């Protein structure tokens, strides 16, 4: 995978800012960033958010998708 969402992109979402500190740390781990990034790429190519993305990662992903539309 060539594209990995940057920490700053995640940190600038309202979904991230509304999380508790421990959840923020989890959202910034490489595993979570890979999940968000792959979901973003899949949505960009197919128009569908994959069902494998859930929880806080899904909230962040949806917000990142909305930001690219505007």
Secondary structure, DSSP 8 states (H G I E B T S, - for coil): ------HHHHHTSHHHHTS-HHHHHHHTSHHHHHHHHHHHHHHHHHS---TT--HHHHHHHHHHHHHHH-
